[in-house]
Amino acid sequence: MKSDYLFLRPYISGWAFIALAMVLGYFIAERYLSYAIPMYQSTAKLKLADLNEGVPNSKLYKDFDVFANTQKIQSEIELIKSEAILKRVLPKVPQSTLIYRVGKIKKTELFSDSPISVMKINLDKSDYNKPFQLSILENKSFTLQSPDGRHLSGNLGDTISLGFTRLLISINKNLLKTKSNLKWADKYEINFLSRDQQYAEISKNLEVGSVDKDVPVIRISYKSENPEKAAIIPNKIAEAYIDDYIETKYGAANVTVDFLNGRITELSQKLSSAEGNILDYRNRNNITNLHQETETDLRKISQLKIQQTNLKMNLDAIKDLEKYMENGKGKSLELAPNFEAFTDLLSTEIVKKIKQLQAEKKDLLTLYTPKNEKVKVVDAKIDDLTSYLAESIRNSRKNLQTKYDNLSSDIANDQKVLTPVPEKERVMNILDREFGMYEQSYNFLNQKRIEAEIAREAKVAFHRVISPASINAIPVSPNHLIIKIISVVLGMLTALFLIFLFQKLRARIYRPDTIEANSILPIAAAIPRFKSSNEGENFFVRLLTQWQVRGLFKDKNISCFTGFELDKGLNFVSKHIIQTLSNQGKKILKVEIKPGDGNTDFFDIIEANNKVANLVLWTDILKLKSVEDIKSIILEKSKNYDHTIIVNSPIGANHTLAMMAMADVNFLCVDAWATPAKKIAEIDQITAEYRFSNLHWVLNRTGYRPSMWTKIKSLFKTRSVEPLSQVVPA
């Protein structure tokens, strides 16, 4: 588990560097904030008219969309940000002339608190949007530098000329009356903005958005270096938006009223013309009320047809009766005609009389013969009555026929009157429809004209400013707390990154697992950094015992200690191994390769004490000897000693590989802090190429990670490491 957190050791050892970076980040943030220009923000809230309630929902505003904006809230936001609205704000805000107080590091915008006043009488187009540098002295004299580098001098209150440009520079006496301690002798920067630049400056710092997509309330926010300016501009924008709304509505109402007046005049003329057409047509066709007249004629014709039908029935009955009487002539006593169609009293009496005579005749025939005078008289009476009745029937038929013909003629004449009625109705419908259309339009436009005139006179807005912008004494940026926190965190992250980068670039061995992960050679020893000499002595006694048990150290064996540098663990390990063996009573032959030419031969034996002897091989002569010569000398001299230890020259020297080849066991001494990790692969390559056997790693100062300060010093200062520097006081 402990090894899982070993990657944190570089950062733990570099805690002082991390802390320094965090403190440095904090002071950098403090320094930045002392010179940063604070930005103030103020917000005004504008409630839009609710088109579903109140006055905007009236019929007038539904009919004429020029009076009400039915677009979405986003459309209103874009309208507020538009050039049309913002340029209405420019005359209401002193934005055309910007005055800055210039310091050594930063400049501060002055708004209503400017102790000087600069009025442009004339200004050349080339001088817009360019800074003028103004320096005012205590004696009220000033020096003005134009954008093209020209210098002019004068006194406050003087008018100065730069070509076409004429400026009046004076003291703001009204402000100085209230703020007498305000410094006016200073350096200033003056910038005259064109209208396009003023619009760009306002647009840059303006933010318009909705409180919620379903709530018709718009937030108008503005940022500025001056808190008063940040509060004025949102309020002026809201006012300009409402004024634009009123003017748009008023202008639309004017246009609508003019349009309605023109249309009403035109429709009045057309309406009069339509009335005249209807009157002329009625007069030409004698029409009072076509519908009633037609209805009367139809009722009359219907009645005549009813009478005609009745006459037709009576006429047909009379004709049948007449025909019956003609066919039964001379048989009057045998006939029984139907007198249903002939029902007048005279005819009835005649029929009764005939029947009486017939009855009387029958009575006479019982007494007399048909030729009797009495019977003949009765027959003569019957014949007279029958002839009279027949003539009466004929006359009645003729009378009915005459009446029937007269009725038919009257019906035909009356029906002729109705023949042109459909055409008259069609024409009258056309004329009435035209008149009705003009009349309806005339009435509608008159009603709308009244409503439009009311709207024109009612110069009110349905939008309201529900929360005006106020002066905010607390700046919104820079945020001191956030910037300090971010600076400290960035300092910490920078330190961590540098430590990480340093570790990656340096890539030292540090721990045994680094060797185990990158090499197939075994590790013979991992030597820690000792806190005392006694601790080091005990460790090497224990280490040597382990080597002897494992068979790495045998009597009469030749052991070779090799490294990349003598002072990177090689001298330290070999010295303590020799010292430990010497303490155990062993006679040791220490073999070293040193520069020089010796006395007479390529080697010398120097007795260090009665237990340790130094066999020194001199490089100047050694290069003339073969490997066999060197090996034979070492083998010969080692016979008189219990153990031979070769302190080899660094890897890469001329005879390093030769010494390793003649040894019974090889120890590769590396330093956890000083030896690069890439050297591991180099040793494996040498082992594979020269087929060395019995090679073992010895890692000195395992796990040692000096402080960041030590690392920094090592980059700028070369340190001499003594062999015994491994031991430090407790």
C-alpha positions in Angstrom: 0.0 0.0 0.0 2.9 2.3 0.8 4.3 2.0 -2.7 1.0 3.2 -4.1 1.8 6.7 -2.7 5.4 6.9 -3.7 4.6 9.1 -6.7 3.6 11.8 -4.2 7.0 11.9 -2.6 8.4 14.5 -5.2 5.5 16.8 -4.4 5.8 16.3 -0.7 9.5 17.0 -0.8 8.8 20.1 -2.8 6.2 21.5 -0.5 8.2 24.6 0.2 8.5 25.4 -3.5 4.7 24.8 -3.9 4.0 27.1 -1.0 6.4 29.7 -2.4 4.6 29.6 -5.8 1.2 30.0 -4.1 2.4 33.0 -2.0 4.0 34.4 -5.2 0.7 33.9 -7.0 -1.2 35.7 -4.2 1.2 38.7 -4.3 1.0 38.9 -8.1 -2.8 38.9 -7.8 -2.6 41.7 -5.2 -0.3 43.7 -7.4 -2.6 43.2 -10.4 -5.7 44.2 -8.5 -4.0 47.3 -7.2 -3.6 48.5 -10.9 -6.6 46.8 -12.4 -9.4 49.2 -13.5 -12.6 48.3 -11.6 -15.8 47.9 -13.6 -19.2 48.8 -12.2 -22.5 47.4 -13.4 -26.0 48.7 -13.0 -29.2 47.1 -14.2 -32.6 48.5 -15.1 -35.7 46.2 -15.5 -38.3 47.0 -18.1 -41.7 45.3 -18.1 -43.2 44.9 -21.6 -46.9 45.5 -22.3 -49.1 42.4 -21.9 -50.9 42.1 -25.1 -53.5 39.8 -23.6 -54.7 42.2 -20.9 -55.5 45.9 -20.5 -55.5 48.7 -23.1 -53.3 47.0 -25.7 -56.0 44.2 -26.0 -58.6 46.7 -27.3 -60.2 46.2 -30.6 -58.3 49.1 -32.1 -54.9 47.5 -31.3 -56.0 44.2 -32.7 -57.1 45.8 -35.9 -54.0 48.0 -36.3 -50.8 46.2 -35.4 -48.9 49.4 -35.7 -50.0 50.2 -32.2 -48.8 47.0 -30.5 -45.7 44.9 -30.9 -46.8 41.2 -31.1 -43.2 39.9 -31.5 -41.6 37.8 -29.0 -39.4 39.0 -26.1 -36.3 38.2 -28.1 -37.4 40.6 -30.8 -37.8 43.4 -28.2 -34.3 42.6 -26.9 -32.9 43.0 -30.3 -34.8 46.2 -30.8 -33.3 47.6 -27.5 -29.8 46.7 -28.7 -30.4 48.1 -32.1 -28.7 51.2 -33.5 -32.0 53.0 -33.8 -32.5 52.9 -30.0 -28.9 53.4 -28.9 -28.4 56.4 -31.1 -31.4 58.1 -29.4 -29.4 57.7 -26.1 -26.3 59.4 -27.3 -27.6 63.0 -27.0 -28.8 62.3 -23.5 -25.5 60.9 -22.2 -22.2 63.0 -22.1 -20.5 60.3 -24.1 -19.0 62.3 -26.9 -16.1 63.6 -24.9 -14.1 61.2 -22.7 -11.7 62.6 -20.1 -9.2 60.3 -18.4 -6.9 61.1 -15.5 -3.5 59.6 -16.5 -1.4 58.0 -13.8 2.0 56.3 -14.0 0.5 52.9 -14.6 -3.2 53.3 -15.4 -5.7 55.9 -16.4 -9.1 56.5 -14.9 -12.1 57.7 -16.7 -13.7 60.9 -15.3 -17.4 61.3 -15.9 -19.3 63.9 -13.9 -16.4 64.2 -11.5 -14.0 65.7 -14.0 -12.3 68.9 -12.5 -11.8 70.3 -16.0 -14.1 71.0 -18.8 -13.2 70.6 -22.5 -15.7 72.0 -25.0 -15.2 71.4 -28.7 -16.1 74.5 -30.7 -15.0 72.9 -34.0 -13.4 69.5 -34.5 -11.6 68.2 -37.6 -12.8 64.8 -38.8 -9.3 63.4 -38.5 -9.2 64.3 -34.8 -12.2 62.1 -33.9 -11.4 58.9 -31.9 -7.8 59.9 -31.2 -6.3 60.8 -27.9 -5.3 64.4 -26.9 -2.7 64.5 -24.1 -3.3 67.4 -21.7 -0.9 68.5 -18.9 -2.2 71.2 -16.4 0.2 72.9 -14.0 -0.6 74.6 -10.7 -0.3 78.1 -12.3 -3.3 77.1 -14.5 -1.2 76.9 -17.6 -1.5 73.7 -19.7 0.2 71.9 -22.6 -1.9 70.1 -25.1 -0.5 67.4 -27.4 -2.6 66.7 -30.5 -2.8 63.1 -32.0 -0.4 64.1 -34.7 2.2 65.1 -32.2 1.8 68.9 -32.2 2.1 70.8 -28.9 0.2 73.9 -27.9 0.4 75.9 -24.7 -2.2 78.1 -23.0 -4.0 79.0 -19.9 -7.2 77.5 -18.5 -10.1 79.4 -20.0 -8.4 80.1 -23.3 -9.6 78.9 -26.7 -6.9 77.1 -28.7 -6.8 76.2 -32.3 -5.3 73.3 -34.1 -6.1 73.9 -37.8 -9.9 73.5 -38.1 -10.1 72.2 -34.5 -10.9 74.7 -31.8 -11.2 73.7 -28.2 -12.1 75.6 -25.0 -10.4 74.2 -21.9 -11.5 75.5 -18.5 -11.9 74.5 -14.8 -15.2 72.9 -13.8 -16.1 75.5 -11.2 -19.4 74.0 -10.3 -17.8 70.7 -9.3 -15.0 72.4 -7.4 -17.5 74.3 -5.3 -18.7 71.0 -3.9 -15.4 69.2 -4.0 -12.8 71.9 -3.2 -10.1 69.3 -2.4 -10.3 67.7 -5.8 -7.0 67.8 -7.6 -7.1 69.5 -11.0 -3.5 70.1 -11.8 -2.6 66.7 -13.4 -2.2 64.8 -16.6 -5.3 64.0 -18.7 -6.2 62.2 -21.8 -9.1 63.6 -23.9 -10.8 61.6 -26.6 -13.6 63.0 -28.8 -15.8 60.1 -30.1 -17.7 60.1 -33.3 -21.3 59.0 -33.2 -20.4 55.6 -34.6 -17.7 55.2 -32.0 -20.1 56.2 -29.2 -22.5 53.6 -30.5 -19.7 51.0 -30.6 -18.6 51.9 -27.0 -22.1 51.5 -25.6 -22.8 48.3 -27.5 -19.6 46.8 -26.3 -20.5 47.1 -22.6 -24.2 46.7 -23.0 -26.0 43.5 -22.0 -29.7 43.0 -22.7 -31.6 39.8 -21.7 -34.8 38.5 -20.4 -35.4 37.6 -16.8 -37.2 34.4 -18.0 -38.3 33.3 -21.4 -42.0 33.3 -20.3 -41.8 36.5 -18.3 -42.1 39.8 -20.3 -39.4 41.6 -18.2 -36.2 42.7 -19.8 -32.9 43.3 -18.0 -30.8 46.2 -19.3 -27.2 46.1 -17.8 -24.3 48.3 -18.5 -20.6 48.1 -17.4 -18.4 51.1 -17.0 -15.4 52.3 -15.1 -17.5 55.0 -13.6 -20.4 53.8 -11.4 -22.5 56.9 -12.2 -22.2 56.3 -15.9 -23.0 52.6 -15.5 -26.3 53.7 -13.8 -27.3 56.5 -16.2 -27.0 54.6 -19.5 -29.4 51.8 -18.7 -32.0 54.3 -17.5 -31.6 56.4 -20.6 -31.8 53.3 -22.8 -35.1 52.3 -21.2 -36.4 55.9 -21.6 -35.3 55.9 -25.2 -37.1 52.6 -25.8 -40.3 53.9 -24.3 -40.1 57.2 -26.1 -39.5 55.4 -29.4 -42.5 53.2 -28.7 -44.7 56.3 -28.1 -43.4 58.1 -31.1 -43.9 55.1 -33.3 -47.4 54.7 -32.0 -48.1 58.4 -32.4 -46.7 58.5 -35.9 -48.6 55.4 -36.8 -51.8 56.9 -35.4 -51.2 60.1 -37.5 -50.7 58.0 -40.6 -53.7 56.0 -39.8 -55.9 59.0 -39.2 -54.8 60.6 -42.5 -55.4 57.4 -44.3 -58.8 57.0 -42.7 -59.8 60.6 -43.6 -58.9 60.0 -47.2 -60.7 56.7 -47.4 -63.8 58.1 -45.7 -63.9 61.1 -48.2 -63.6 58.7 -51.1 -66.2 56.3 -49.7 -68.6 59.2 -49.0 -68.5 60.1 -52.7 -69.0 56.5 -53.8 -71.8 56.1 -51.3 -73.6 59.2 -52.7 -73.1 57.9 -56.2 -74.6 54.5 -55.2 -77.7 56.2 -53.6 -78.2 58.2 -56.8 -78.0 55.1 -59.0 -80.7 53.3 -56.9 -83.0 56.4 -57.1 -82.6 56.7 -60.9 -83.3 53.1 -61.4 -86.5 53.2 -59.2 -87.7 56.3 -61.1 -87.1 54.8 -64.5 -88.9 51.6 -63.6 -91.6 53.0 -61.4 -90.4 51.0 -58.4 -91.6 52.0 -55.0 -91.1 48.7 -53.2 -90.3 45.9 -55.6 -90.8 43.1 -53.1 -94.3 44.3 -51.9 -95.4 45.1 -55.5 -94.4 41.7 -56.7 -96.1 40.1 -53.7 -99.3 42.0 -54.5 -99.3 41.0 -58.1 -98.7 37.4 -57.3 -101.5 37.4 -54.8 -103.9 39.0 -57.4 -102.9 36.4 -60.1 -103.5 33.6 -57.6 -107.0 34.9 -56.7 -107.8 35.2 -60.5 -106.7 31.7 -61.1 -108.9 30.5 -58.3 -111.8 32.3 -59.8 -110.9 30.9 -63.2 -110.8 27.4 -61.8 -114.3 27.8 -60.3 -115.7 29.2 -63.5 -114.1 26.4 -65.4 -115.8 23.8 -63.2 -119.2 25.6 -63.6 -118.7 26.0 -67.3 -117.9 22.3 -67.8 -121.0 21.4 -65.7 -123.2 23.7 -67.8 -121.8 22.3 -71.0 -122.5 18.8 -69.8 -126.1 19.8 -68.8 -126.6 21.5 -72.1 -125.4 18.5 -74.0 -127.6 16.3 -71.9 -130.6 18.5 -72.6 -129.9 18.5 -76.4 -129.6 14.7 -76.5 -132.9 14.3 -74.5 -134.9 16.7 -76.5 -138.6 15.3 -76.8 -137.9 13.0 -73.9 -138.4 15.5 -71.2 -140.6 13.2 -69.1 -137.8 10.5 -69.2 -134.8 12.8 -68.5 -133.4 13.3 -65.0 -130.6 15.9 -65.6 -128.1 17.0 -63.0 -128.8 20.6 -62.1 -125.8 20.9 -59.7 -124.2 23.6 -61.8 -127.5 25.3 -62.5 -128.9 26.1 -59.1 -130.7 29.5 -59.4 -134.3 29.7 -57.9 -136.0 30.2 -61.3 -134.5 27.0 -62.7 -135.4 25.2 -59.6 -139.1 26.4 -59.8 -139.2 25.5 -63.5 -137.9 22.0 -62.8 -140.5 21.6 -60.0 -143.2 22.9 -62.3 -142.1 20.5 -65.0 -142.2 17.6 -62.5 -145.7 18.7 -61.4 -146.9 18.8 -64.9 -145.4 15.4 -65.5 -147.3 14.1 -62.5 -150.4 15.8 -63.7 -150.0 14.3 -67.2 -149.7 10.9 -65.7 -152.9 11.5 -63.8 -154.7 12.6 -67.0 -153.4 9.7 -68.9 -155.2 7.5 -66.6 -158.4 9.1 -67.7 -157.7 10.4 -71.1 -155.8 9.4 -74.2 -152.6 11.2 -75.2 -154.5 13.1 -77.8 -156.9 14.5 -75.4 -156.9 18.3 -75.3 -156.1 18.3 -71.6 -153.1 16.1 -72.1 -151.9 18.1 -75.0 -152.2 21.3 -73.0 -150.1 19.7 -70.3 -147.5 18.6 -72.9 -147.5 22.1 -74.4 -146.8 23.5 -70.9 -144.0 21.0 -70.4 -142.5 21.7 -73.7 -142.6 25.4 -73.1 -140.9 25.0 -69.7 -138.3 22.6 -71.1 -137.5 25.0 -74.0 -137.2 27.8 -71.5 -135.0 25.8 -69.3 -132.7 24.7 -72.2 -132.5 28.3 -73.5 -131.6 29.4 -69.9 -128.9 26.8 -69.8 -127.4 28.0 -73.1 -127.4 31.6 -71.9 -125.8 30.6 -68.7 -123.1 28.7 -70.6 -122.4 31.7 -72.8 -122.2 33.9 -69.8 -119.8 31.6 -67.9 -117.7 31.2 -71.1 -117.4 35.0 -71.4 -116.4 35.3 -67.8 -113.8 32.5 -68.2 -112.3 34.2 -71.2 -112.1 37.5 -69.4 -110.4 35.9 -66.4 -107.9 34.2 -68.7 -107.1 37.5 -70.4 -106.7 39.3 -67.1 -104.4 36.5 -65.8 -102.3 36.7 -68.9 -102.0 40.5 -68.6 -101.0 40.3 -65.0 -98.4 37.6 -65.7 -96.8 39.9 -68.2 -96.2 42.4 -65.5 -94.0 39.8 -63.6 -91.8 39.0 -66.5 -89.2 41.7 -65.9 -89.2 41.2 -62.1 -86.1 38.9 -62.0 -84.0 41.3 -63.9 -85.2 44.2 -61.8 -84.4 42.2 -58.6 -80.9 41.3 -60.0 -80.1 44.9 -60.8 -81.6 46.1 -57.5 -79.5 43.5 -55.6 -76.4 44.7 -57.4 -77.2 48.3 -56.5 -78.1 47.4 -52.9 -75.0 45.3 -52.5 -72.8 48.1 -53.8 -74.5 50.6 -51.5 -74.3 48.2 -48.5 -70.6 47.6 -49.1 -69.8 51.3 -49.2 -72.1 52.0 -46.3 -70.4 49.3 -44.1 -66.9 50.4 -45.0 -67.9 54.0 -44.4 -69.3 53.2 -40.9 -66.3 51.0 -40.0 -63.7 53.6 -41.1 -65.6 56.3 -39.2 -65.5 54.2 -36.0 -61.8 53.5 -36.5 -61.1 57.1 -37.2 -62.6 58.0 -33.8 -60.5 55.3 -32.1 -57.3 56.3 -34.0 -57.9 60.0 -33.0 -58.2 58.8 -29.4 -55.0 56.8 -29.7 -53.2 59.8 -31.2 -54.2 62.0 -28.4 -53.3 59.4 -25.7 -49.5 59.7 -25.7 -48.9 56.9 -23.2 -46.7 53.8 -23.2 -47.8 50.4 -22.1 -44.2 49.5 -21.2 -42.9 50.4 -17.7 -39.6 50.7 -16.0 -40.2 48.6 -12.9 -36.7 48.8 -11.5 -34.4 51.8 -12.5 -30.7 51.3 -12.5 -28.9 52.7 -9.4 -25.3 53.6 -8.7 -23.5 50.5 -7.5 -20.6 51.2 -5.2 -19.2 47.6 -5.4 -17.4 46.8 -8.7 -18.4 43.6 -10.5 -14.9 43.1 -11.9 -12.3 42.4 -11.2 -13.5 40.0 -8.5 -10.8 40.2 -5.9 -11.6 37.0 -4.1 -11.9 34.9 -7.3 -8.8 36.3 -8.8 -6.8 35.7 -5.6 -8.0 32.2 -5.4 -7.3 31.5 -9.0 -3.8 33.1 -8.8 -3.0 30.9 -5.7 -4.3 27.8 -7.5 -2.4 28.7 -10.7 0.7 29.2 -8.6 0.2 25.8 -7.0 -0.5 24.1 -10.4 2.5 25.8 -11.9 4.7 24.5 -9.1 3.3 21.0 -9.4 3.8 21.1 -13.1 7.4 22.2 -12.8 8.1 19.5 -10.2 6.5 16.9 -12.5 8.5 18.3 -15.5 11.7 18.3 -13.5 11.1 14.7 -12.4 10.4 13.6 -16.0 13.3 15.4 -17.5 15.7 14.2 -14.7 14.2 10.7 -14.6 16.3 9.3 -11.8 16.1 5.7 -10.4 14.9 6.7 -6.9 13.5 3.2 -5.9 14.4 -0.5 -6.5 11.1 -1.1 -8.4 12.4 1.2 -11.1 15.3 -1.2 -11.7 13.1 -4.2 -11.4 10.7 -2.8 -14.0 13.4 -2.0 -16.5 16.2 -4.7 -15.9 16.5 -8.4 -15.7 19.5 -8.2 -13.4 19.0 -8.9 -9.7 19.4 -6.3 -7.0 22.0 -7.2 -4.4 21.5 -4.3 -2.1 19.3 -1.2 -1.6 21.2 1.1 0.7 19.2 3.8 2.5 20.4 7.2 3.5 21.8 6.9 7.1 21.1 9.2 9.9 24.2 8.2 11.8 27.6 6.5 11.4 26.6 3.7 13.7 23.5 3.0 11.6 25.6 2.8 8.5 28.1 0.5 10.1 25.4 -1.9 11.2 23.8 -1.9 7.8 27.0 -2.9 6.0 27.7 -5.7 8.5 24.3 -7.1 7.9 24.6 -6.6 4.1 28.0 -8.4 3.9 26.6 -11.3 6.0 23.7 -11.6 3.6 26.1 -11.6 0.6 28.3 -14.2 2.2 25.3 -16.4 2.9 24.1 -16.1 -0.7 27.5 -16.9 -2.0 28.2 -13.5 -3.5 31.2 -13.0 -1.3 33.6 -16.0 -1.1 37.2 -16.2 0.1 39.8 -15.8 -2.7 37.1 -14.4 -5.0 37.6 -11.2 -7.1 34.7 -8.8 -6.6 34.4 -5.8 -9.0 32.5 -2.6 -8.0 31.6 -0.6 -11.1 29.5 2.6 -11.5 28.9 5.5 -13.9 30.8 7.9 -11.6 33.1 7.3 -8.7 31.3 9.8 -6.4 27.8 8.5 -7.2 27.8 5.6 -4.8 30.8 3.6 -6.1 33.4 4.9 -3.7 31.0 5.0 -0.8 29.8 1.3 -1.2 33.3 -0.1 -2.0 34.9 1.8 1.0 32.3 0.5 3.5 32.5 -3.1 2.2 36.3 -3.0 2.5 36.1 -1.4 5.9 33.6 -4.1 7.1 35.8 -6.9 5.8 38.8 -5.4 7.4 36.9 -5.2 10.7 36.2 -8.9 10.4 40.0 -9.6 10.2 40.1 -10.2 6.4 43.1 -9.3 4.3 41.9 -7.2 1.4 43.5 -6.3 -1.9 42.0 -3.2 -3.3 42.6 -2.7 -7.0 42.2 0.9 -8.4 42.9 2.5 -11.8 44.5 5.9 -11.5 45.8 8.4 -14.0 49.6 8.7 -14.2 52.6 6.5 -15.2 53.8 5.2 -11.7 57.4 4.6 -11.0 58.8 1.7 -13.0 55.9 -0.5 -14.0 52.2 -0.1 -14.8 51.2 -1.0 -11.3 52.2 -0.3 -7.7 51.2 -1.9 -4.4 50.7 0.5 -1.6 50.1 -0.9 1.9 47.3 1.2 3.5 47.5 -0.9 6.7 48.4 -4.4 7.7 44.9 -5.7 6.5 44.3 -3.6 3.3 46.7 -3.2 0.4 46.1 -1.0 -2.7 47.0 -2.3 -6.1 47.2 0.8 -8.3 47.1 0.4 -12.0 48.5 3.5 -13.9 46.5 4.4 -17.0 49.4 5.9 -19.0 51.2 2.5 -19.0 48.2 0.3 -18.6 47.0 1.2 -22.1 50.1 -0.6 -23.4 49.3 -3.8 -21.7 46.9 -6.6 -22.8 44.0 -7.8 -20.9 45.8 -11.1 -20.1 48.8 -9.2 -18.7 46.5 -7.2 -16.4 44.6 -10.3 -15.4 47.7 -12.3 -14.6 49.1 -9.5 -12.3 45.8 -9.3 -10.4 45.5 -13.0 -10.0 49.0 -13.3 -8.9 48.8 -10.6 -6.3 45.4 -11.8 -5.0 46.8 -15.1 -3.9 48.2 -13.5 -0.8 44.8 -11.9 0.3 41.5 -13.3 1.5 39.5 -11.1 -0.9 40.2 -8.9 -3.9 38.0 -5.9 -4.5 38.3 -4.0 -7.8 37.1 -0.4 -7.6 36.6 -0.1 -11.3 36.8 3.0 -13.5 33.5 4.4 -14.6 31.6 2.7 -17.3 32.8 3.9 -20.7 36.5 4.1 -19.6 39.2 2.0 -21.5 39.6 -0.9 -19.1 36.2 -1.0 -17.4 34.9 -4.0 -19.3 38.2 -5.9 -18.9 38.0 -5.5 -15.2 34.4 -6.7 -15.1 35.3 -9.7 -17.3 38.0 -11.0 -14.9 35.9 -10.7 -11.8 34.0 -13.5 -10.1 31.1 -11.3 -9.2 30.2 -7.8 -10.4 28.4 -5.1 -8.4 26.9 -2.2 -10.5 26.7 0.8 -8.1 24.2 3.5 -8.9 22.8 6.4 -6.9 19.0 6.8 -6.6 19.2 10.6 -6.9 22.2 11.1 -9.2 21.9 8.2 -11.7 19.6 8.7 -14.7 17.0 5.9 -15.2 18.1 5.5 -18.8 21.4 4.1 -17.6 19.5 0.9 -16.7 18.9 0.0 -20.3 22.6 0.7 -21.1 23.7 -1.8 -18.5 21.3 -4.5 -19.9 22.7 -3.9 -23.3 26.3 -4.3 -22.2 25.3 -7.4 -20.3 23.7 -9.0 -23.3 26.5 -7.9 -25.7 29.4 -9.1 -23.6 27.6 -12.0 -21.9 28.5 -11.0 -18.4 27.2 -13.3 -15.7 26.8 -12.8 -12.0 26.0 -9.1 -12.3 24.1 -7.4 -9.4 22.7 -4.0 -8.8 23.6 -2.0 -5.8 21.3 1.0 -5.3 22.7 3.7 -3.0 20.5 6.3 -1.2 17.4 4.4 -2.2 14.2 6.5 -2.0 16.2 9.7 -1.3 14.5 12.8 -2.6 16.1 16.0 -1.6 14.1 19.2 -1.1 13.3 21.5 -4.0 15.8 23.9 -2.7 18.6 21.3 -3.0 17.5 20.5 -6.5 17.5 24.1 -7.5 21.0 24.6 -6.0 22.2 21.6 -7.9 21.3 23.2 -11.1 23.5 26.3 -10.5 26.2 24.9 -8.3 28.5 21.9 -8.6 28.7 20.0 -5.3 31.6 17.8 -4.4 30.2 14.7 -2.8 32.6 13.0 -0.3 32.4 9.2 -0.1 31.2 9.4 3.4 28.7 12.1 2.7 26.1 9.4 2.8 26.2 9.7 6.6 24.4 12.7 8.0 24.0 13.6 11.6 20.8 12.7 13.3 
